[in-house]
């Protein structure tokens, strides 16, 4: 499987976050914002927003004199013994919070060994998950999750997937022409969310944003009932803002 070379916006944010965290970890007694700006080369405004995110996620802490030190989340995720449990807890907590703020069911998925795998779901009575009436692995052409994952692969990998999971009509809105589907993916910027507007199931709309670094191909997605479609744009914006913190958690 080959990943398309274009980096995503969340990936750029993670690169910047790593530069900040590397600087913080070098200063055991704390490092000031001014010194962080000098060491990382990040503009002051960008660094300020980055520090808000890193503090919120628990990767850094601000001590009495205003300088920054390593936070509890970074210690836990950096520990071999506790990493797996800490990561799973952090991911599920983040998805649950995103579900509460958007009122949508939230999905974390990845592309592994040529297949779509949904690894985490956060849903509830007010935000029910999509009824998986057709296996997501066979419906990449009709789901926001599938389209987002395929979008991050090269053309050969996309064709390989579709050769094993033939395009089928799931609703009247499903694109069933493989050539047209591949052309649509090719024109779609990798940083722009993918949508499923009743293509997989009538009565449901979905969106997905990429979570990619190196050879890891993933996506963060949401679903809403059709009557809540007016909330899709705002919910997708929130989804996009959550991509970088989640990708950072998985990359540490």
C-alpha positions in Angstrom: 0.0 0.0 0.0 1.4 3.4 -0.9 0.3 6.6 0.8 -0.2 9.8 -1.3 2.7 12.2 -0.7 0.7 15.3 0.2 0.8 16.1 3.9 -2.4 17.0 5.7 -3.0 20.1 7.8 -3.2 18.1 11.0 0.1 16.5 10.1 1.8 19.9 9.9 0.3 20.8 13.3 1.7 17.6 14.8 5.1 18.3 13.3 5.0 21.7 15.0 3.8 20.2 18.3 6.7 17.7 18.3 9.1 20.6 17.9 7.6 22.3 20.9 7.5 19.1 23.0 11.1 18.3 22.2 12.1 21.8 23.4 10.0 21.5 26.6 11.5 18.1 27.5 15.1 19.5 27.2 14.3 22.1 29.9 13.7 20.1 33.1 13.2 23.3 35.2 10.8 24.9 32.7 11.0 27.0 29.5 9.5 30.3 28.7 7.3 31.1 25.8 9.9 33.5 24.4 12.6 30.8 24.6 10.2 28.2 22.9 9.6 30.7 20.1 13.4 31.1 19.6 14.1 27.3 19.7 11.2 26.2 17.5 11.1 29.1 15.1 7.3 29.2 15.3 5.5 32.6 15.1 4.3 34.0 18.4 0.6 33.7 17.5 0.9 30.2 16.2 2.9 29.1 19.3 0.3 30.6 21.6 -2.5 28.6 20.0 -0.3 25.5 20.1 0.4 25.9 23.8 -3.3 26.2 24.5 -3.9 22.9 22.8 -0.9 21.2 24.5 -2.0 22.4 27.9 -5.6 21.3 27.3 -4.4 17.9 26.2 -2.2 17.6 29.3 1.1 17.4 27.3 2.6 20.4 29.0 1.8 22.3 32.2 2.4 25.9 33.1 4.1 26.5 36.4 4.0 29.5 38.8 6.6 31.6 37.0 4.8 31.1 33.6 7.2 28.7 32.1 6.3 25.3 30.7 7.2 21.8 31.8 6.3 18.3 30.7 2.7 17.3 31.5 1.1 14.1 32.8 -0.3 12.9 29.4 3.2 13.1 27.8 4.7 11.1 30.7 2.0 8.4 30.4 2.1 8.1 26.6 5.9 8.1 26.7 5.9 5.2 29.1 6.2 1.7 27.5 4.3 0.0 30.4 1.3 2.4 30.4 1.2 3.6 26.8 -1.4 1.2 25.4 -3.9 1.7 28.2 -3.2 5.5 28.4 -3.7 5.9 24.7 -6.9 4.0 24.5 -8.3 6.0 27.5 -7.2 9.3 26.0 -8.7 8.5 22.5 -12.0 7.3 24.0 -12.3 10.3 26.2 -11.5 12.7 23.3 -14.2 11.0 21.1 -16.8 11.1 23.9 -16.1 14.8 24.4 -16.4 15.4 20.7 -19.7 13.5 20.6 -21.1 15.6 23.4 -20.0 18.9 21.8 -21.3 18.0 18.3 -24.3 15.9 19.1 -23.0 13.4 16.5 -21.8 9.8 16.6 -17.9 9.8 16.3 -15.7 7.2 14.6 -12.0 6.6 14.5 -10.9 4.4 11.7 -7.7 3.2 9.9 -6.7 1.4 6.8 -4.7 -1.7 7.6 -3.6 -4.6 5.5 -5.8 -3.4 2.6 -9.0 -3.2 4.7 -11.0 -0.5 6.5 -11.1 -1.0 10.3 -13.2 1.1 12.6 -11.3 1.0 15.9 -13.3 3.3 18.2 -16.9 4.6 18.2 -18.5 7.0 20.6 -22.3 7.0 20.3 -25.4 7.3 22.6 -29.2 7.7 22.6 -28.9 11.3 21.4 -26.2 10.4 18.8 -26.8 6.9 17.5 -24.2 5.3 15.3 -24.9 4.3 11.7 -26.7 1.0 11.2 -23.9 -1.0 9.5 -26.3 -2.8 7.2 -23.4 -3.4 4.7 -19.9 -4.1 6.0 -18.0 -0.8 5.9 -15.1 -2.8 4.4 -17.2 -3.3 1.3 -18.7 0.2 1.2 -15.7 2.5 0.9 -17.2 4.1 -2.2 -20.3 5.1 -0.3 -19.1 6.2 3.1 -17.3 9.3 4.3 -14.9 7.0 6.2 -14.1 4.9 3.1 -13.6 7.8 0.8 -11.4 9.6 3.3 -9.2 6.6 3.7 -9.0 5.8 -0.1 -8.2 9.5 -0.7 -5.0 9.1 1.2 -3.8 6.1 -0.9 -2.2 6.2 -4.3 -4.1 5.2 -7.4 -2.8 1.6 -7.5 -3.9 1.1 -3.9 -7.3 2.5 -4.6 -7.8 0.2 -7.6 -6.6 -2.7 -5.6 -9.2 -2.0 -2.9 -12.0 -1.7 -5.5 -10.9 -4.9 -7.2 -11.5 -6.7 -4.0 -14.6 -4.8 -3.0 -16.6 -4.1 -6.1 -18.7 -0.9 -6.2 -22.4 -1.6 -5.6 -25.5 0.6 -5.4 -26.6 1.0 -1.8 -29.0 3.9 -2.3 -30.2 6.0 -5.2 -27.4 8.5 -4.4 -24.5 6.0 -4.5 -21.9 6.6 -7.2 -21.6 3.2 -9.0 -19.2 4.1 -11.9 -15.7 3.2 -10.8 -14.0 5.5 -13.3 -16.1 8.4 -12.1 -15.5 7.6 -8.5 -11.8 7.4 -8.9 -11.8 10.7 -10.9 -13.7 12.4 -8.0 -11.2 11.2 -5.5 -8.3 12.4 -7.7 -9.9 15.9 -7.8 -10.6 16.0 -4.1 -8.0 17.9 -2.0 -6.7 15.6 0.8 -7.2 18.3 3.4 -10.9 18.9 2.6 -13.4 16.7 4.5 -15.2 13.9 2.6 -18.9 13.6 2.8 -21.6 10.9 2.6 -25.0 12.5 1.9 -27.2 9.5 2.1 -24.9 7.5 -0.2 -24.5 4.6 2.3 -27.9 4.7 4.1 -31.0 6.9 3.5 -31.6 9.2 6.4 -28.0 9.6 7.4 -25.3 12.2 6.5 -21.6 11.8 7.4 -18.2 13.6 7.1 -14.6 12.5 7.7 -11.2 14.2 8.0 -7.8 12.5 7.5 -5.5 11.4 10.3 -2.3 10.6 8.5 1.4 10.6 9.4 4.0 8.6 7.4 2.6 5.2 6.5 -0.3 5.4 9.0 -3.6 6.1 7.2 -6.6 7.0 9.4 -9.7 9.1 9.6 -11.9 10.8 12.2 -15.6 10.8 11.2 -19.1 11.6 12.3 -22.6 10.8 11.4 -25.9 12.6 11.9 -29.5 11.8 11.1 -30.8 13.6 8.1 -33.0 15.9 10.2 -29.8 17.3 11.7 -28.1 17.8 8.4 -28.1 21.6 9.0 -25.5 20.9 11.8 -23.2 19.0 9.5 -20.9 22.0 8.6 -20.4 23.2 12.2 -19.9 19.6 13.4 -17.3 19.0 10.7 -15.4 22.1 11.6 -15.2 20.8 15.2 -14.1 17.4 13.8 -11.3 19.1 11.9 -10.1 21.0 15.0 -9.9 17.7 16.9 -7.8 15.9 14.3 -4.4 17.3 15.3 -4.7 16.5 19.0 -5.8 13.0 18.2 -3.0 12.4 15.7 -0.5 13.8 18.2 -1.7 11.3 20.8 -1.3 8.4 18.4 2.1 9.6 17.1 3.8 10.1 20.5 
